[in-house]
């Protein structure tokens, strides 16, 4: 809140509205989507002393239509106006992530694949945006660099002096990681994929593979290492995701869920003001 209020507070409201004026406002969806972030708005309202009440049958993870009332807030006008944009920033941004995620999930319905997010999140908002992904029916990939192993091309480049960097990287991860830690490796060629399959990590991420390559990889996996999950990633869009999911992969990770989701249009309409 300090970004908006600074030290002086909302000077426009303080100069134009009596300090004891009270009012109420309602959050209204201006377009269809999936809600997320309402508990954050409720906590914000509590912090500034406003009464917050959800509309009936509205909660995070549920769809709304244009014109639906989402919630109401009541209290001093100074507090309502001072927190308006902050509250809308949270609910619009997070509902946008949930809505885009739901579109991806719906697009691959009927396949074995699940939609996952990535670490391509807004700095400081990772927990919130990953939560919003789950509201849209998606799943969370690793939270950060600390909670799972993901061996990428630069890790393999640093091991280029060994005969088989792919196998060695998986071996080192298995030896040193805490029990239960997921070990995943990223590959970008079929040759690397075959080496990774032999090394038996928990997950193999196939970066920028086309649907035919993915189908071939699924066939090879099913024939020799059914316990290894396959994940497709790299430039995936709503137009391409179903074709990739039809290949039989288990997971599809989409950075766009968090780095490119448009905000959902939600407004705050004042409905009364008393003195």
N, C-alpha and C positions, 0 to 999 in steps of 0.2 A: 504493500500500500504506500510505502514511502516514495515510490516512483511518481505517484500521482499527487499525494498530499504534501510531500516535502515537510518543511518545518511550519510553514504558515497555514497549511490546510487549503481547502477549496475556497479561494478568495472570492470567486464569482458568487457562489452561493452565500457566503458570509455577508457580502455587500448588498445582496438583493432579496434575501429571504429571511424573515424573522426567525430567531433562534429557537422559538418554541412552536413553530409551525409543524404540523404533522401531516402525514399522507400515506398513501398505499399505492402500490404498483404491481403489475402482473407481468411475468415473463411469458412471452407468446412466441411460438414457433412460426416463422414466416415462410418456411419451406419444409417439405417432408424430410425426415431423417431419423437417426437413432440418437437418443439422448445419452449424454455422459457429462460428468462434472457437477451434478446437482449437490452431492454431499459437500463438495468444496465451497459452493455458493452458500450452503447452509452454515458452514463453519465461519465464512466471512460475515454473514449476517449476524451470527451470534457474537462475533468479535466486536462489531460496531454497535451492538445493542438493538438490532432489528428483529422483529418477529417474522419467521420464515415458515411457510407452509406449502407443501407440494399439493398440486392438484390431484384429484382422485385418479387412481390407476396410472399414475406417471412415476417412473423411476428410471434410473440409469439402465441402459440396455434394451429399453422398450422403444418401439417406433412411435413417432408423432407425425401428424399431418399439418399442413399449413393452416394456421388459424387456431391451433390447439393452445389452450392455456396450460402452462407447465407448472407454474408456482406463483405465489403471492408473497410480497414483503410489505410490512407496515412499520412505521416508526417516525422519528423526526426527519423532516425533509433534509436537513443538513447531512444526516447519515445516509439517507437514500441517495441523494445526488452525489455525495462524495464517494460512494462505493459502486455506483451504477456501472461505469465502464469496466472497473476491475472484475465485477461479477460477470458481465457479458463476455469479457475476454476469456475467462475460464470456460464458461459453458459453450460459447461458440466454437472455440478451438477444439475442445475435447469432444464435443458432439460431432464436429467435422471429421475427426479421426475415426470415431465409432461408425459414422455413416459410410465413409469410404471403405472401411474394413468390412462392413456388412455387405457392400456391393461385391467385393472380391469373394467373400464366403458364398454368397448366393450364386455367383457365376460358376463356381466349381462344384456346386451341389451334385451329388450322385457319384462323384469320384472318390478315391481313397485318400486323396490329399487333404491336408489341413493348411490353413494360411497362418504364417508366422510373421512377426515384426522383426526389426533389426535394431542396431544401436544408432541409427541415423535419426536421432531425436533432437528436439530443441534443447540447448544447454539449460540445465536447471529444471526441465520439465519431464525428464525421462520416466520417473515413476508414474506421473499423471498420464502421459501419452501411452505408456504400455498398459495402464489400467483401461484407458479408453479403447484400446485395441480389443481387450477382452470383452468390453461392453458390446462391441460390434461382432462378436463371435469368433474373433481371431485368437491366436495363442502367442505367448511370449517366448522369444528366443532368449539367449543368455542376457542377463541384466547388464553386465559389464565385463571387463577383462578378468575379473576375479573369481567368477563363479562357474566357469566352464572352460574347457580347452577348445580353441578353434585355430588349427594350424593353417595359415594362409600362405600365399605365394612368397611373401617376403621372409617368412620363417624358413621355407624350403630353400630359398636363395642363400640364406645364411648357412645352410648345411650342404652347400653345393660341393664341398670337398669330400663328401662321403659317397660311396658307390650307389646307395639307394636312399636319397634324402626322405622320400615318402615313408618308407618302412622305418627308418631310423627315428624320424620325428614322432611317429605313433608309438614306437617302443619307448622313447624317452618320456613321453607323456604318460604312458601307462605305468612306468616305473616310479615316477615322481609325484603324480597327482594323488590327492586324498581319495580314499575309497569312495566309490559312488560318483565321482566326477565324470561328467560326460566328455568324451573325447571325440572331436569332430575334425575332419580335414577337408580343405577346399582343393579341388582339382579343376583344371581347365582343358585337359586333353583326355582322350580315351586311354592313352598309354598310362598317364598318371592314375586314371581311374582303376585300371587293372591292378596296378601296384598297390593302390589304397585298399582295394577289395581283399587282396592277399594279406594285408596288414590287419584287417578286421577292427577298424575303429567302430565306435557306436553309430556315427553318422558320417556319410560322405556328402559334401556339398558340391554339386556340379554347377560350375559358374559359366553362365552364358552358353549352355548347351541347347541346341534345338530340340524339337519334339522327337525327331527320329533318333538322335543320339541318346536322348533320355530313355526312350523305349528300349534301345539296345542295352543301355546300362541296367535297366530294370531286369531285362532278360538274363543278363550275366549274373546279377545279384541273386535272383531267384534260383538260379542253378547251383550256386556255390556258397552263398552266405546270407540266408534269409533273415538273420538277426540284425543285419546292418541296414539302417534306414538311409534312404536317399532323399536329398533335398535339392530342389532346383532354385536358382537365384540368378539375378543379373538382368536389370532392365525390363522387368516383367510389368506388363500393363493389363488393364481390364480386357483389352482386345486379344491378348496373347495367352492369358492365364489358363483358360479352359483347355486349350490345345496342349499345353504343357502338363496340366493335371491328368489328361487322358492317357499320358504315357505310362502311368502307374506309379509315379513317385509318391513318397509318403508325406513330404513337406514342401511347401513353397514359401520362401521368405521374400518379402516385398518391402523395400525401403520406403516406397512412396506412401505407405500407410501413415507414416509420421512426418516425412520431410516434404510431402506434396499435397497433403489433404487440405482442401478448401474449408474454411470455417462454415459452419451451419448458421444460417441467418436466424437469429433469435433476438427479439426486441424486448425492451422494458417499457411498458405503457402505463403511465400514471392514470389512476382511476378515481382518486379522490384527494382532497386536501382540506384539512380542518385546522382551526386555530385554537 
